[in-house]
């Protein structure tokens, strides 16, 4: 009985801690309308997103804009959903 109470208290504390954070546990945005990609030479690519892929093992994104595919780090791109 004590283990169940302790487990319930731990679950409540964990739920409160997670809800207090400004982070999303599950990413639910699957469609982006436009993107800004910052290139190494300082130029910015802007356009309508044809498709995009997020890789689980890193912070790289593959985005296709106007038929051209770009592979970049998440810190170099802004994805916008209207």
C-alpha positions, 0 to 999 in steps of 0.5 A: 500500500505504501509503495502505491502511495509513494508511486502516486506521489512521485507521478504527481510531482513528475507531472507537475514538473513537466507541466511547469516546463516550457517544453513539448514532450511530443512534437505534434507539428508535421507540416510547415508552410515556409522556411528561412535557411541561413547559409554559411556565406551569409545568404538566406534562402526563403521559400515554400516548404515542399517537404522536410525530414527530421533525423532522430539521432541528431539536430539535422533537418533536410528541407526541400524548397522549390525542388532543391534539397538542403541539409542543415542544422536546426540552428540554421533554419526557421520553419513556419506553420500558418 
